[in-house]
Amino acid sequence: MNFTLSNIPLRTTQPRADGITIISDRGLSIAEAENLLSVASPYIDIIKLAFGTAMVTPSLIEKIKLFRSHNIPVCFGGLLLEAFIARNQLNDYIRMLDMYEISVIEVSDGSFNISHKQKCDLIRSFSKIGTVISEVGSKDKDKVLVTPPYRWIELMKAEFDAGSQYIIAEAKELGNEGLYRHSGEVREGLVQEILTQIAADKIIWEAPRKEQQLFFIKLLGCNANLGNIMPQELIALEAMRIGLRADSFDFFMNQP
């Protein structure tokens, strides 16, 4: 940090076990990625090449190497794995992970229906070759609306038991499904219920919107795990985390 202020909460430092920020890269060029890293690499914990963008990203190897040179792991979007599974090409996906030296693996079932047993089997297999982050919460709003909180908890517990290191609580790219109502409003009852059974530092809350980020920072503190963050919002988010944005200004003023 560039200056000293009192009542600034203590952020965890890299490599972080909590206070994680996952950036959603939807098509940064090499030059844009270099610019991002020049100002924000200390605040990025994982770069996710969102949904299936890895398939069509030019200079993919160079881009992954660039992020890795800053000790930032890269993962492919969970939808890409689902696309390989839907085409019976799981072995091709595994070979691709090895070819690109991908060590963080997202396992999701938000777009392609597989049984939860199949999903947990995938988590077990992938946990032998890398760090697994799995995702709970369908992109289909009708499924979410009929899924009670206890079921979210059951799914999360089973996926932790299968080998997931973190669980992503789904929000969709626009922050209007999964954890949120279609308006983007947080389903607070769902969040509170999950937190009665699952440790907050093991959940990565997808929060692409400012008001959603604020909710989790206020609820869990500056080291809430947040995902689906746009690269251009990263520095603003980091300021928000420590109470240096108008919306969060009073969050930490009275701390010891």
C-alpha atoms as an extended CHARMM CRD file, in Angstrom:
* protein
*
       256  EXT
         1         1  MET       CA              0.0000000000        0.0000000000        0.0000000000  PROA      1               0.0000000000
         2         2  ASN       CA              1.1710000000        3.5080000000       -0.7760000000  PROA      2               0.0000000000
         3         3  PHE       CA              0.3820000000        5.1940000000        2.5470000000  PROA      3               0.0000000000
         4         4  THR       CA             -0.5170000000        4.4360000000        6.1400000000  PROA      4               0.0000000000
         5         5  LEU       CA             -4.0420000000        4.8100000000        7.4920000000  PROA      5               0.0000000000
         6         6  SER       CA             -5.4560000000        3.5730000000       10.7710000000  PROA      6               0.0000000000
         7         7  ASN       CA             -8.4750000000        1.2710000000       10.8610000000  PROA      7               0.0000000000
         8         8  ILE       CA             -7.5690000000       -0.4670000000        7.6270000000  PROA      8               0.0000000000
         9         9  PRO       CA             -8.4080000000       -4.1880000000        7.8250000000  PROA      9               0.0000000000
        10        10  LEU       CA             -5.6150000000       -6.6710000000        7.2670000000  PROA      10              0.0000000000
        11        11  ARG       CA             -5.7810000000       -8.3250000000        3.8800000000  PROA      11              0.0000000000
        12        12  THR       CA             -4.2930000000      -11.7590000000        3.4120000000  PROA      12              0.0000000000
        13        13  THR       CA             -1.3150000000      -11.9610000000        1.0610000000  PROA      13              0.0000000000
        14        14  GLN       CA             -0.3850000000      -14.3290000000       -1.7290000000  PROA      14              0.0000000000
        15        15  PRO       CA             -0.5020000000      -17.2690000000       -1.7950000000  PROA      15              0.0000000000
        16        16  ARG       CA             -3.8680000000      -16.8600000000       -0.0990000000  PROA      16              0.0000000000
        17        17  ALA       CA             -6.0130000000      -19.5170000000        1.5130000000  PROA      17              0.0000000000
        18        18  ASP       CA             -8.8390000000      -17.0060000000        1.9470000000  PROA      18              0.0000000000
        19        19  GLY       CA             -9.5500000000      -13.5080000000        0.6960000000  PROA      19              0.0000000000
        20        20  ILE       CA             -9.3080000000      -15.0100000000       -2.7800000000  PROA      20              0.0000000000
        21        21  THR       CA            -10.1990000000      -13.0680000000       -5.9040000000  PROA      21              0.0000000000
        22        22  ILE       CA            -10.8980000000      -14.9410000000       -9.1400000000  PROA      22              0.0000000000
        23        23  ILE       CA            -10.7950000000      -12.8330000000      -12.2860000000  PROA      23              0.0000000000
        24        24  SER       CA            -13.0610000000      -13.6990000000      -15.2040000000  PROA      24              0.0000000000
        25        25  ASP       CA            -11.0340000000      -13.2650000000      -18.3860000000  PROA      25              0.0000000000
        26        26  ARG       CA            -13.4980000000      -13.0750000000      -21.2630000000  PROA      26              0.0000000000
        27        27  GLY       CA            -10.9680000000      -12.3620000000      -23.9510000000  PROA      27              0.0000000000
        28        28  LEU       CA             -8.1190000000      -10.1320000000      -22.7840000000  PROA      28              0.0000000000
        29        29  SER       CA             -5.4000000000       -9.6380000000      -25.3740000000  PROA      29              0.0000000000
        30        30  ILE       CA             -1.7860000000      -10.2910000000      -24.4070000000  PROA      30              0.0000000000
        31        31  ALA       CA             -1.2380000000       -6.5240000000      -24.1710000000  PROA      31              0.0000000000
        32        32  GLU       CA             -4.3290000000       -6.0800000000      -21.9980000000  PROA      32              0.0000000000
        33        33  ALA       CA             -3.2250000000       -8.9400000000      -19.7700000000  PROA      33              0.0000000000
        34        34  GLU       CA              0.2240000000       -7.3570000000      -19.3920000000  PROA      34              0.0000000000
        35        35  ASN       CA             -1.3900000000       -4.0340000000      -18.4570000000  PROA      35              0.0000000000
        36        36  LEU       CA             -3.6330000000       -5.7370000000      -15.9260000000  PROA      36              0.0000000000
        37        37  LEU       CA             -0.7300000000       -7.5630000000      -14.3170000000  PROA      37              0.0000000000
        38        38  SER       CA              1.3460000000       -4.3850000000      -14.1360000000  PROA      38              0.0000000000
        39        39  VAL       CA             -1.1260000000       -2.8260000000      -11.7050000000  PROA      39              0.0000000000
        40        40  ALA       CA             -3.0340000000       -5.6980000000      -10.1540000000  PROA      40              0.0000000000
        41        41  SER       CA             -1.0200000000       -8.9300000000       -9.9680000000  PROA      41              0.0000000000
        42        42  PRO       CA             -0.7870000000       -8.8320000000       -6.1110000000  PROA      42              0.0000000000
        43        43  TYR       CA             -4.5760000000       -8.9500000000       -5.9360000000  PROA      43              0.0000000000
        44        44  ILE       CA             -5.2840000000      -11.7620000000       -8.4110000000  PROA      44              0.0000000000
        45        45  ASP       CA             -5.3420000000      -15.3210000000       -7.1040000000  PROA      45              0.0000000000
        46        46  ILE       CA             -6.7440000000      -17.2310000000      -10.0620000000  PROA      46              0.0000000000
        47        47  ILE       CA             -7.4410000000      -16.2400000000      -13.6550000000  PROA      47              0.0000000000
        48        48  LYS       CA            -10.4150000000      -18.0790000000      -15.1200000000  PROA      48              0.0000000000
        49        49  LEU       CA            -10.6550000000      -18.1780000000      -18.8930000000  PROA      49              0.0000000000
        50        50  ALA       CA            -14.4110000000      -17.7760000000      -18.7730000000  PROA      50              0.0000000000
        51        51  PHE       CA            -16.8700000000      -20.3340000000      -20.1260000000  PROA      51              0.0000000000
        52        52  GLY       CA            -15.4170000000      -21.6290000000      -23.4320000000  PROA      52              0.0000000000
        53        53  THR       CA            -13.1660000000      -18.7110000000      -24.3580000000  PROA      53              0.0000000000
        54        54  ALA       CA            -10.0150000000      -20.8400000000      -24.1290000000  PROA      54              0.0000000000
        55        55  MET       CA            -11.1240000000      -22.5640000000      -27.3360000000  PROA      55              0.0000000000
        56        56  VAL       CA            -10.9940000000      -19.3560000000      -29.3720000000  PROA      56              0.0000000000
        57        57  THR       CA             -8.3580000000      -17.2750000000      -27.5590000000  PROA      57              0.0000000000
        58        58  PRO       CA             -5.3970000000      -16.4540000000      -29.8300000000  PROA      58              0.0000000000
        59        59  SER       CA             -1.9010000000      -17.0890000000      -28.4340000000  PROA      59              0.0000000000
        60        60  LEU       CA             -3.3620000000      -19.1760000000      -25.6200000000  PROA      60              0.0000000000
        61        61  ILE       CA             -0.0500000000      -20.7510000000      -24.5940000000  PROA      61              0.0000000000
        62        62  GLU       CA              1.6700000000      -17.3650000000      -24.4170000000  PROA      62              0.0000000000
        63        63  LYS       CA             -1.1600000000      -15.9380000000      -22.3640000000  PROA      63              0.0000000000
        64        64  ILE       CA             -1.1150000000      -18.7810000000      -19.8550000000  PROA      64              0.0000000000
        65        65  LYS       CA              2.6730000000      -18.4920000000      -19.5680000000  PROA      65              0.0000000000
        66        66  LEU       CA              2.3380000000      -14.7660000000      -18.9210000000  PROA      66              0.0000000000
        67        67  PHE       CA             -0.0270000000      -15.3200000000      -16.0030000000  PROA      67              0.0000000000
        68        68  ARG       CA              2.1120000000      -18.1580000000      -14.6890000000  PROA      68              0.0000000000
        69        69  SER       CA              5.1970000000      -15.9030000000      -14.7650000000  PROA      69              0.0000000000
        70        70  HSD       CA              3.4140000000      -13.8290000000      -12.1080000000  PROA      70              0.0000000000
        71        71  ASN       CA              2.6630000000      -16.9710000000      -10.0730000000  PROA      71              0.0000000000
        72        72  ILE       CA             -1.0330000000      -16.7300000000      -10.8990000000  PROA      72              0.0000000000
        73        73  PRO       CA             -2.6770000000      -20.0520000000      -11.7710000000  PROA      73              0.0000000000
        74        74  VAL       CA             -5.0530000000      -20.2810000000      -14.7230000000  PROA      74              0.0000000000
        75        75  CYS       CA             -8.1400000000      -22.4390000000      -14.9890000000  PROA      75              0.0000000000
        76        76  PHE       CA            -10.5420000000      -23.1080000000      -17.8130000000  PROA      76              0.0000000000
        77        77  GLY       CA            -14.2040000000      -22.2610000000      -17.3480000000  PROA      77              0.0000000000
        78        78  GLY       CA            -16.3310000000      -25.1360000000      -16.1110000000  PROA      78              0.0000000000
        79        79  LEU       CA            -18.5120000000      -24.9020000000      -19.2020000000  PROA      79              0.0000000000
        80        80  LEU       CA            -15.5570000000      -26.0370000000      -21.3360000000  PROA      80              0.0000000000
        81        81  LEU       CA            -15.2880000000      -29.2580000000      -19.3420000000  PROA      81              0.0000000000
        82        82  GLU       CA            -19.0370000000      -29.7500000000      -19.7330000000  PROA      82              0.0000000000
        83        83  ALA       CA            -18.6780000000      -29.2810000000      -23.4980000000  PROA      83              0.0000000000
        84        84  PHE       CA            -16.0250000000      -32.0190000000      -23.6470000000  PROA      84              0.0000000000
        85        85  ILE       CA            -18.1610000000      -34.3540000000      -21.5020000000  PROA      85              0.0000000000
        86        86  ALA       CA            -21.2170000000      -33.7430000000      -23.6900000000  PROA      86              0.0000000000
        87        87  ARG       CA            -19.1600000000      -34.8930000000      -26.6850000000  PROA      87              0.0000000000
        88        88  ASN       CA            -17.6720000000      -37.9350000000      -24.9080000000  PROA      88              0.0000000000
        89        89  GLN       CA            -14.2130000000      -36.3570000000      -25.0630000000  PROA      89              0.0000000000
        90        90  LEU       CA            -13.1920000000      -36.4200000000      -21.4100000000  PROA      90              0.0000000000
        91        91  ASN       CA             -9.8280000000      -38.0280000000      -22.2050000000  PROA      91              0.0000000000
        92        92  ASP       CA             -9.1220000000      -35.2340000000      -24.6840000000  PROA      92              0.0000000000
        93        93  TYR       CA             -9.8320000000      -32.7160000000      -21.9470000000  PROA      93              0.0000000000
        94        94  ILE       CA             -7.4140000000      -34.4390000000      -19.5870000000  PROA      94              0.0000000000
        95        95  ARG       CA             -4.7240000000      -34.3930000000      -22.2640000000  PROA      95              0.0000000000
        96        96  MET       CA             -5.4120000000      -30.6930000000      -22.8270000000  PROA      96              0.0000000000
        97        97  LEU       CA             -4.9210000000      -29.9520000000      -19.1220000000  PROA      97              0.0000000000
        98        98  ASP       CA             -1.5220000000      -31.6110000000      -19.3230000000  PROA      98              0.0000000000
        99        99  MET       CA             -0.5610000000      -29.8650000000      -22.5580000000  PROA      99              0.0000000000
       100       100  TYR       CA             -1.3230000000      -26.4020000000      -21.1490000000  PROA      100             0.0000000000
       101       101  GLU       CA             -0.0560000000      -27.2870000000      -17.6500000000  PROA      101             0.0000000000
       102       102  ILE       CA             -3.3420000000      -26.3830000000      -15.9940000000  PROA      102             0.0000000000
       103       103  SER       CA             -3.2940000000      -27.2680000000      -12.3000000000  PROA      103             0.0000000000
       104       104  VAL       CA             -6.5730000000      -25.6520000000      -11.1510000000  PROA      104             0.0000000000
       105       105  ILE       CA             -9.6060000000      -27.4700000000      -12.5040000000  PROA      105             0.0000000000
       106       106  GLU       CA            -13.1800000000      -26.2350000000      -12.3310000000  PROA      106             0.0000000000
       107       107  VAL       CA            -15.8720000000      -28.9100000000      -12.3010000000  PROA      107             0.0000000000
       108       108  SER       CA            -19.4170000000      -27.7190000000      -12.9050000000  PROA      108             0.0000000000
       109       109  ASP       CA            -22.7510000000      -29.0090000000      -14.1600000000  PROA      109             0.0000000000
       110       110  GLY       CA            -24.5620000000      -25.7510000000      -14.8010000000  PROA      110             0.0000000000
       111       111  SER       CA            -25.1180000000      -26.1930000000      -18.5370000000  PROA      111             0.0000000000
       112       112  PHE       CA            -24.9710000000      -29.9290000000      -19.1690000000  PROA      112             0.0000000000
       113       113  ASN       CA            -26.8870000000      -32.3420000000      -16.9760000000  PROA      113             0.0000000000
       114       114  ILE       CA            -24.8760000000      -35.0840000000      -15.3340000000  PROA      114             0.0000000000
       115       115  SER       CA            -25.7590000000      -36.9450000000      -12.1600000000  PROA      115             0.0000000000
       116       116  HSD       CA            -24.2560000000      -35.6810000000       -8.9420000000  PROA      116             0.0000000000
       117       117  LYS       CA            -22.5240000000      -39.0330000000       -8.5290000000  PROA      117             0.0000000000
       118       118  GLN       CA            -20.8500000000      -38.5280000000      -11.9210000000  PROA      118             0.0000000000
       119       119  LYS       CA            -19.8160000000      -35.0450000000      -10.8750000000  PROA      119             0.0000000000
       120       120  CYS       CA            -18.2840000000      -36.3040000000       -7.6400000000  PROA      120             0.0000000000
       121       121  ASP       CA            -16.4830000000      -39.0570000000       -9.5490000000  PROA      121             0.0000000000
       122       122  LEU       CA            -14.9750000000      -36.3690000000      -11.7980000000  PROA      122             0.0000000000
       123       123  ILE       CA            -13.9120000000      -34.3800000000       -8.7370000000  PROA      123             0.0000000000
       124       124  ARG       CA            -12.2020000000      -37.4610000000       -7.2660000000  PROA      124             0.0000000000
       125       125  SER       CA            -10.3450000000      -38.1200000000      -10.5020000000  PROA      125             0.0000000000
       126       126  PHE       CA             -9.2460000000      -34.5440000000      -11.0650000000  PROA      126             0.0000000000
       127       127  SER       CA             -8.1880000000      -34.0780000000       -7.4330000000  PROA      127             0.0000000000
       128       128  LYS       CA             -5.4210000000      -36.6070000000       -8.1180000000  PROA      128             0.0000000000
       129       129  ILE       CA             -3.8460000000      -34.3410000000      -10.7330000000  PROA      129             0.0000000000
       130       130  GLY       CA             -4.6410000000      -30.8160000000       -9.5620000000  PROA      130             0.0000000000
       131       131  THR       CA             -6.6060000000      -28.4680000000       -7.3330000000  PROA      131             0.0000000000
       132       132  VAL       CA            -10.3250000000      -28.8670000000       -7.8920000000  PROA      132             0.0000000000
       133       133  ILE       CA            -12.7980000000      -26.0370000000       -7.5280000000  PROA      133             0.0000000000
       134       134  SER       CA            -16.3580000000      -27.2000000000       -8.0860000000  PROA      134             0.0000000000
       135       135  GLU       CA            -19.4440000000      -25.1440000000       -8.6800000000  PROA      135             0.0000000000
       136       136  VAL       CA            -22.8840000000      -25.4930000000       -7.0820000000  PROA      136             0.0000000000
       137       137  GLY       CA            -25.9990000000      -23.6860000000       -8.2910000000  PROA      137             0.0000000000
       138       138  SER       CA            -27.5350000000      -24.1840000000      -11.7110000000  PROA      138             0.0000000000
       139       139  LYS       CA            -27.6330000000      -21.4770000000      -14.3710000000  PROA      139             0.0000000000
       140       140  ASP       CA            -31.2680000000      -22.4540000000      -14.8950000000  PROA      140             0.0000000000
       141       141  LYS       CA            -33.2950000000      -20.0950000000      -12.6880000000  PROA      141             0.0000000000
       142       142  ASP       CA            -36.2450000000      -22.5240000000      -12.5710000000  PROA      142             0.0000000000
       143       143  LYS       CA            -34.0340000000      -25.2510000000      -11.0810000000  PROA      143             0.0000000000
       144       144  VAL       CA            -32.5670000000      -22.8220000000       -8.5400000000  PROA      144             0.0000000000
       145       145  LEU       CA            -35.9670000000      -21.6320000000       -7.3920000000  PROA      145             0.0000000000
       146       146  VAL       CA            -37.0240000000      -25.1640000000       -6.4810000000  PROA      146             0.0000000000
       147       147  THR       CA            -33.7010000000      -26.1410000000       -4.8810000000  PROA      147             0.0000000000
       148       148  PRO       CA            -33.9630000000      -25.5930000000       -1.1140000000  PROA      148             0.0000000000
       149       149  PRO       CA            -30.9540000000      -24.4030000000        0.9000000000  PROA      149             0.0000000000
       150       150  TYR       CA            -30.4740000000      -27.7940000000        2.5660000000  PROA      150             0.0000000000
       151       151  ARG       CA            -29.8990000000      -29.3100000000       -0.8850000000  PROA      151             0.0000000000
       152       152  TRP       CA            -27.2140000000      -26.7320000000       -1.6920000000  PROA      152             0.0000000000
       153       153  ILE       CA            -25.5350000000      -27.7400000000        1.5810000000  PROA      153             0.0000000000
       154       154  GLU       CA            -25.7820000000      -31.4620000000        0.8010000000  PROA      154             0.0000000000
       155       155  LEU       CA            -24.2340000000      -30.9380000000       -2.6130000000  PROA      155             0.0000000000
       156       156  MET       CA            -21.4170000000      -28.8050000000       -1.2080000000  PROA      156             0.0000000000
       157       157  LYS       CA            -20.5870000000      -31.3250000000        1.5310000000  PROA      157             0.0000000000
       158       158  ALA       CA            -20.5170000000      -34.1980000000       -0.9450000000  PROA      158             0.0000000000
       159       159  GLU       CA            -18.1970000000      -32.2900000000       -3.2740000000  PROA      159             0.0000000000
       160       160  PHE       CA            -15.8280000000      -31.3990000000       -0.4470000000  PROA      160             0.0000000000
       161       161  ASP       CA            -15.7830000000      -35.0720000000        0.5360000000  PROA      161             0.0000000000
       162       162  ALA       CA            -14.9830000000      -35.9660000000       -3.0800000000  PROA      162             0.0000000000
       163       163  GLY       CA            -11.9300000000      -33.6860000000       -3.0880000000  PROA      163             0.0000000000
       164       164  SER       CA            -12.9330000000      -30.1280000000       -3.9430000000  PROA      164             0.0000000000
       165       165  GLN       CA            -10.7200000000      -27.5360000000       -2.2760000000  PROA      165             0.0000000000
       166       166  TYR       CA            -13.2560000000      -24.7520000000       -2.7390000000  PROA      166             0.0000000000
       167       167  ILE       CA            -16.8810000000      -24.5540000000       -3.7900000000  PROA      167             0.0000000000
       168       168  ILE       CA            -18.0100000000      -21.7790000000       -6.1220000000  PROA      168             0.0000000000
       169       169  ALA       CA            -21.5260000000      -20.5440000000       -5.3650000000  PROA      169             0.0000000000
       170       170  GLU       CA            -22.9520000000      -19.9060000000       -8.8400000000  PROA      170             0.0000000000
       171       171  ALA       CA            -24.1650000000      -16.5170000000      -10.0180000000  PROA      171             0.0000000000
       172       172  LYS       CA            -23.9350000000      -16.7050000000      -13.8050000000  PROA      172             0.0000000000
       173       173  GLU       CA            -21.9470000000      -14.1120000000      -15.7630000000  PROA      173             0.0000000000
       174       174  LEU       CA            -24.4640000000      -11.3170000000      -15.1100000000  PROA      174             0.0000000000
       175       175  GLY       CA            -25.0310000000      -12.0740000000      -11.4320000000  PROA      175             0.0000000000
       176       176  ASN       CA            -28.7210000000      -12.8140000000      -11.9090000000  PROA      176             0.0000000000
       177       177  GLU       CA            -29.1030000000      -16.5350000000      -11.2000000000  PROA      177             0.0000000000
       178       178  GLY       CA            -27.9880000000      -19.0350000000       -8.5640000000  PROA      178             0.0000000000
       179       179  LEU       CA            -27.1850000000      -17.0000000000       -5.4460000000  PROA      179             0.0000000000
       180       180  TYR       CA            -29.2280000000      -14.0990000000       -6.7600000000  PROA      180             0.0000000000
       181       181  ARG       CA            -32.7060000000      -13.2870000000       -7.8680000000  PROA      181             0.0000000000
       182       182  HSD       CA            -33.1740000000      -12.2430000000      -11.4740000000  PROA      182             0.0000000000
       183       183  SER       CA            -32.8910000000       -8.6100000000      -10.3450000000  PROA      183             0.0000000000
       184       184  GLY       CA            -29.4120000000       -9.2970000000       -8.9540000000  PROA      184             0.0000000000
       185       185  GLU       CA            -30.6060000000       -9.1270000000       -5.3410000000  PROA      185             0.0000000000
       186       186  VAL       CA            -28.7960000000      -11.5430000000       -3.0160000000  PROA      186             0.0000000000
       187       187  ARG       CA            -30.8600000000      -14.4900000000       -1.7950000000  PROA      187             0.0000000000
       188       188  GLU       CA            -29.8480000000      -13.6780000000        1.7580000000  PROA      188             0.0000000000
       189       189  GLY       CA            -31.7450000000      -16.5330000000        3.3750000000  PROA      189             0.0000000000
       190       190  LEU       CA            -29.9170000000      -19.0240000000        1.1630000000  PROA      190             0.0000000000
       191       191  VAL       CA            -26.5310000000      -17.4970000000        1.9940000000  PROA      191             0.0000000000
       192       192  GLN       CA            -27.2110000000      -17.4790000000        5.7380000000  PROA      192             0.0000000000
       193       193  GLU       CA            -28.4130000000      -21.0740000000        5.6720000000  PROA      193             0.0000000000
       194       194  ILE       CA            -25.3220000000      -22.2330000000        3.7760000000  PROA      194             0.0000000000
       195       195  LEU       CA            -23.0800000000      -20.5120000000        6.3080000000  PROA      195             0.0000000000
       196       196  THR       CA            -24.6060000000      -22.4860000000        9.1670000000  PROA      196             0.0000000000
       197       197  GLN       CA            -23.0390000000      -25.6420000000        7.7200000000  PROA      197             0.0000000000
       198       198  ILE       CA            -20.1940000000      -24.6360000000        5.4070000000  PROA      198             0.0000000000
       199       199  ALA       CA            -17.1210000000      -22.6180000000        6.4080000000  PROA      199             0.0000000000
       200       200  ALA       CA            -17.0980000000      -19.2250000000        4.6940000000  PROA      200             0.0000000000
       201       201  ASP       CA            -13.4110000000      -19.4600000000        3.8220000000  PROA      201             0.0000000000
       202       202  LYS       CA            -14.1070000000      -22.5480000000        1.6790000000  PROA      202             0.0000000000
       203       203  ILE       CA            -16.7690000000      -20.8630000000       -0.4580000000  PROA      203             0.0000000000
       204       204  ILE       CA            -16.0300000000      -18.5980000000       -3.4180000000  PROA      204             0.0000000000
       205       205  TRP       CA            -19.0210000000      -16.3390000000       -3.9300000000  PROA      205             0.0000000000
       206       206  GLU       CA            -19.5220000000      -15.2730000000       -7.5280000000  PROA      206             0.0000000000
       207       207  ALA       CA            -20.2330000000      -11.5600000000       -7.3340000000  PROA      207             0.0000000000
       208       208  PRO       CA            -19.8500000000       -9.6970000000      -10.6210000000  PROA      208             0.0000000000
       209       209  ARG       CA            -21.8820000000       -6.6730000000       -9.4560000000  PROA      209             0.0000000000
       210       210  LYS       CA            -20.6640000000       -4.0190000000       -7.0410000000  PROA      210             0.0000000000
       211       211  GLU       CA            -23.6550000000       -4.3510000000       -4.7160000000  PROA      211             0.0000000000
       212       212  GLN       CA            -23.0870000000       -8.1070000000       -4.5190000000  PROA      212             0.0000000000
       213       213  GLN       CA            -19.4140000000       -7.6240000000       -3.6410000000  PROA      213             0.0000000000
       214       214  LEU       CA            -20.4330000000       -5.1340000000       -0.9710000000  PROA      214             0.0000000000
       215       215  PHE       CA            -22.8840000000       -7.5940000000        0.5380000000  PROA      215             0.0000000000
       216       216  PHE       CA            -20.2400000000      -10.2700000000        1.0840000000  PROA      216             0.0000000000
       217       217  ILE       CA            -17.5660000000       -7.8480000000        2.2980000000  PROA      217             0.0000000000
       218       218  LYS       CA            -19.9910000000       -6.4380000000        4.8470000000  PROA      218             0.0000000000
       219       219  LEU       CA            -21.1470000000       -9.9070000000        5.8790000000  PROA      219             0.0000000000
       220       220  LEU       CA            -17.7900000000      -11.7140000000        5.9700000000  PROA      220             0.0000000000
       221       221  GLY       CA            -15.1500000000       -8.9950000000        6.1050000000  PROA      221             0.0000000000
       222       222  CYS       CA            -12.4310000000       -7.8440000000        3.7650000000  PROA      222             0.0000000000
       223       223  ASN       CA            -11.2030000000      -11.3890000000        3.1390000000  PROA      223             0.0000000000
       224       224  ALA       CA            -14.3890000000      -12.7860000000        1.6560000000  PROA      224             0.0000000000
       225       225  ASN       CA            -13.6280000000      -15.0810000000       -1.2910000000  PROA      225             0.0000000000
       226       226  LEU       CA            -15.0460000000      -13.4850000000       -4.4450000000  PROA      226             0.0000000000
       227       227  GLY       CA            -15.2410000000      -14.7700000000       -8.0020000000  PROA      227             0.0000000000
       228       228  ASN       CA            -16.4440000000      -13.7250000000      -11.4340000000  PROA      228             0.0000000000
       229       229  ILE       CA            -14.7380000000      -10.3440000000      -11.0500000000  PROA      229             0.0000000000
       230       230  MET       CA            -14.1510000000       -8.2980000000      -14.1830000000  PROA      230             0.0000000000
       231       231  PRO       CA            -10.5000000000       -7.2960000000      -14.7230000000  PROA      231             0.0000000000
       232       232  GLN       CA            -11.3380000000       -3.5950000000      -14.9800000000  PROA      232             0.0000000000
       233       233  GLU       CA            -13.0540000000       -3.7430000000      -11.5660000000  PROA      233             0.0000000000
       234       234  LEU       CA            -10.1760000000       -5.3360000000       -9.6660000000  PROA      234             0.0000000000
       235       235  ILE       CA             -8.4830000000       -2.2460000000       -8.1920000000  PROA      235             0.0000000000
       236       236  ALA       CA            -11.8670000000       -0.7580000000       -7.2860000000  PROA      236             0.0000000000
       237       237  LEU       CA            -12.7680000000       -4.0280000000       -5.5490000000  PROA      237             0.0000000000
       238       238  GLU       CA             -9.5300000000       -4.0460000000       -3.5840000000  PROA      238             0.0000000000
       239       239  ALA       CA            -10.2200000000       -0.4890000000       -2.3900000000  PROA      239             0.0000000000
       240       240  MET       CA            -13.7480000000       -1.5590000000       -1.4480000000  PROA      240             0.0000000000
       241       241  ARG       CA            -12.3960000000       -4.5230000000        0.5230000000  PROA      241             0.0000000000
       242       242  ILE       CA            -10.4910000000       -2.1960000000        2.8760000000  PROA      242             0.0000000000
       243       243  GLY       CA            -13.1590000000        0.4780000000        3.2760000000  PROA      243             0.0000000000
       244       244  LEU       CA            -11.7970000000        2.9640000000        0.7750000000  PROA      244             0.0000000000
       245       245  ARG       CA            -14.8240000000        3.2620000000       -1.4550000000  PROA      245             0.0000000000
       246       246  ALA       CA            -17.8540000000        5.3260000000       -0.4950000000  PROA      246             0.0000000000
       247       247  ASP       CA            -20.0990000000        2.2610000000       -0.2060000000  PROA      247             0.0000000000
       248       248  SER       CA            -17.7820000000        0.5090000000        2.2780000000  PROA      248             0.0000000000
       249       249  PHE       CA            -16.3190000000        3.5940000000        3.9920000000  PROA      249             0.0000000000
       250       250  ASP       CA            -17.8760000000        2.8600000000        7.3990000000  PROA      250             0.0000000000
       251       251  PHE       CA            -17.3740000000       -0.9060000000        7.4240000000  PROA      251             0.0000000000
       252       252  PHE       CA            -14.0860000000       -0.9210000000        9.3630000000  PROA      252             0.0000000000
       253       253  MET       CA            -13.9020000000        2.5070000000       11.0110000000  PROA      253             0.0000000000
       254       254  ASN       CA            -14.6540000000        1.1450000000       14.4760000000  PROA      254             0.0000000000
       255       255  GLN       CA            -12.3640000000       -1.8560000000       14.4370000000  PROA      255             0.0000000000
       256       256  PRO       CA             -9.6830000000       -2.0050000000       17.1600000000  PROA      256             0.0000000000
